[in-house]
Amino acid sequence: MENLILIVGACAVFACFLIAFGAYCVYGGSKASLCDAKPGQVFNFEYMQPLNGDTKRVLAKVLEPVEYRSDAKIQNMNRSSTYRKNDPFFKRTNHIVTCETADGAIRQFYCERVRNCRKPLFGSLVAS
């Protein structure tokens, strides 16, 4: 009877370890930079929203290579765009990445607004 309790306890500890390891592989991962992303890679990061300063955690798959925008192109966009034209706190930056989020939405993210970026080991299983 004591051996059975010991085996069941060991199995329970092992199951908890597997669950924790799986969560780490999908949502944790190694440190990474979204500015170095390649199409098909999955990232988990906090995105700083410039409108209200809040952060939102995002799990996203990169769809296109990182687009670099020169300062001249950004100035041209600022002159011609009406998006938040009179907002003194809104700033466009040089690197933009097109991604598909876990809920299926296609969004573009400025790399410079990304915090706590991680590259999950098995993220492609969740964000496909």
Contacts in CASP RR format, 6 or more apart in sequence:
PFRMAT RR
TARGET T0000
AUTHOR 0000-0000-0000
METHOD contacts of the structure
MODEL  1
MENLILIVGACAVFACFLIAFGAYCVYGGSKASLCDAKPGQVFNFEYMQP
LNGDTKRVLAKVLEPVEYRSDAKIQNMNRSSTYRKNDPFFKRTNHIVTCE
TADGAIRQFYCERVRNCRKPLFGSLVAS
22 122 0 8 1.000
24 121 0 8 1.000
25 120 0 8 1.000
25 121 0 8 1.000
25 122 0 8 1.000
25 123 0 8 1.000
26 120 0 8 1.000
26 121 0 8 1.000
26 122 0 8 1.000
26 123 0 8 1.000
26 125 0 8 1.000
26 126 0 8 1.000
27 44 0 8 1.000
27 59 0 8 1.000
27 118 0 8 1.000
27 120 0 8 1.000
28 44 0 8 1.000
28 118 0 8 1.000
28 120 0 8 1.000
28 121 0 8 1.000
29 44 0 8 1.000
29 118 0 8 1.000
29 119 0 8 1.000
29 120 0 8 1.000
29 121 0 8 1.000
30 118 0 8 1.000
30 119 0 8 1.000
30 121 0 8 1.000
31 117 0 8 1.000
31 118 0 8 1.000
31 119 0 8 1.000
32 43 0 8 1.000
32 117 0 8 1.000
32 118 0 8 1.000
32 119 0 8 1.000
33 111 0 8 1.000
33 114 0 8 1.000
33 117 0 8 1.000
34 43 0 8 1.000
34 45 0 8 1.000
34 66 0 8 1.000
34 95 0 8 1.000
34 97 0 8 1.000
34 109 0 8 1.000
34 111 0 8 1.000
34 114 0 8 1.000
34 117 0 8 1.000
35 66 0 8 1.000
35 95 0 8 1.000
35 97 0 8 1.000
35 111 0 8 1.000
35 112 0 8 1.000
36 66 0 8 1.000
37 43 0 8 1.000
37 62 0 8 1.000
37 65 0 8 1.000
37 66 0 8 1.000
37 97 0 8 1.000
38 62 0 8 1.000
38 65 0 8 1.000
39 62 0 8 1.000
39 63 0 8 1.000
39 64 0 8 1.000
39 65 0 8 1.000
40 61 0 8 1.000
40 62 0 8 1.000
40 63 0 8 1.000
40 124 0 8 1.000
41 61 0 8 1.000
41 62 0 8 1.000
41 119 0 8 1.000
42 59 0 8 1.000
42 60 0 8 1.000
42 61 0 8 1.000
42 62 0 8 1.000
42 119 0 8 1.000
42 120 0 8 1.000
42 123 0 8 1.000
42 124 0 8 1.000
42 126 0 8 1.000
42 127 0 8 1.000
43 59 0 8 1.000
43 60 0 8 1.000
43 62 0 8 1.000
43 99 0 8 1.000
43 117 0 8 1.000
43 118 0 8 1.000
43 119 0 8 1.000
43 120 0 8 1.000
44 57 0 8 1.000
44 58 0 8 1.000
44 59 0 8 1.000
44 117 0 8 1.000
44 118 0 8 1.000
44 119 0 8 1.000
44 120 0 8 1.000
44 123 0 8 1.000
45 57 0 8 1.000
45 58 0 8 1.000
45 60 0 8 1.000
45 114 0 8 1.000
45 115 0 8 1.000
45 116 0 8 1.000
45 117 0 8 1.000
45 118 0 8 1.000
46 55 0 8 1.000
46 56 0 8 1.000
46 57 0 8 1.000
46 58 0 8 1.000
46 114 0 8 1.000
46 115 0 8 1.000
46 116 0 8 1.000
47 55 0 8 1.000
47 56 0 8 1.000
47 57 0 8 1.000
47 58 0 8 1.000
47 109 0 8 1.000
47 113 0 8 1.000
47 114 0 8 1.000
47 115 0 8 1.000
48 54 0 8 1.000
48 55 0 8 1.000
48 113 0 8 1.000
48 114 0 8 1.000
48 115 0 8 1.000
49 55 0 8 1.000
49 56 0 8 1.000
50 89 0 8 1.000
50 90 0 8 1.000
50 91 0 8 1.000
50 113 0 8 1.000
51 84 0 8 1.000
51 87 0 8 1.000
51 90 0 8 1.000
55 115 0 8 1.000
58 99 0 8 1.000
58 101 0 8 1.000
58 102 0 8 1.000
58 109 0 8 1.000
59 101 0 8 1.000
59 102 0 8 1.000
59 120 0 8 1.000
59 123 0 8 1.000
59 126 0 8 1.000
59 127 0 8 1.000
60 99 0 8 1.000
60 100 0 8 1.000
60 101 0 8 1.000
60 102 0 8 1.000
60 107 0 8 1.000
60 109 0 8 1.000
60 127 0 8 1.000
61 99 0 8 1.000
61 100 0 8 1.000
61 124 0 8 1.000
61 127 0 8 1.000
61 128 0 8 1.000
62 97 0 8 1.000
62 98 0 8 1.000
62 99 0 8 1.000
63 98 0 8 1.000
63 99 0 8 1.000
63 100 0 8 1.000
63 106 0 8 1.000
64 97 0 8 1.000
64 98 0 8 1.000
66 95 0 8 1.000
66 96 0 8 1.000
66 97 0 8 1.000
66 111 0 8 1.000
67 95 0 8 1.000
67 96 0 8 1.000
67 97 0 8 1.000
67 98 0 8 1.000
68 94 0 8 1.000
68 95 0 8 1.000
69 77 0 8 1.000
69 92 0 8 1.000
69 94 0 8 1.000
69 95 0 8 1.000
69 96 0 8 1.000
70 94 0 8 1.000
71 94 0 8 1.000
74 92 0 8 1.000
74 93 0 8 1.000
74 94 0 8 1.000
77 92 0 8 1.000
78 92 0 8 1.000
84 90 0 8 1.000
92 110 0 8 1.000
93 110 0 8 1.000
93 111 0 8 1.000
93 112 0 8 1.000
93 113 0 8 1.000
94 112 0 8 1.000
95 110 0 8 1.000
95 111 0 8 1.000
95 112 0 8 1.000
96 108 0 8 1.000
96 109 0 8 1.000
96 110 0 8 1.000
96 111 0 8 1.000
97 108 0 8 1.000
97 109 0 8 1.000
97 111 0 8 1.000
98 106 0 8 1.000
98 107 0 8 1.000
98 108 0 8 1.000
99 106 0 8 1.000
99 107 0 8 1.000
99 108 0 8 1.000
99 109 0 8 1.000
100 106 0 8 1.000
100 107 0 8 1.000
100 127 0 8 1.000
101 107 0 8 1.000
101 127 0 8 1.000
102 126 0 8 1.000
102 127 0 8 1.000
120 126 0 8 1.000
END
